[in-house]
């Protein structure tokens, strides 16, 4: 997978992004070569979580 999310990945929900982040940590630590992917997912998760909160408010 590319370290940066593609257009199709930006439409994932916060829960879906959270699941992908958890998968990266499945072995208890983040492999160094997966850090860019992790960082991109966290940024996408934060944006998706904000949208979720705005919909609830």
Beta strands, then each sheet from edge to edge (+ up, - down):
end
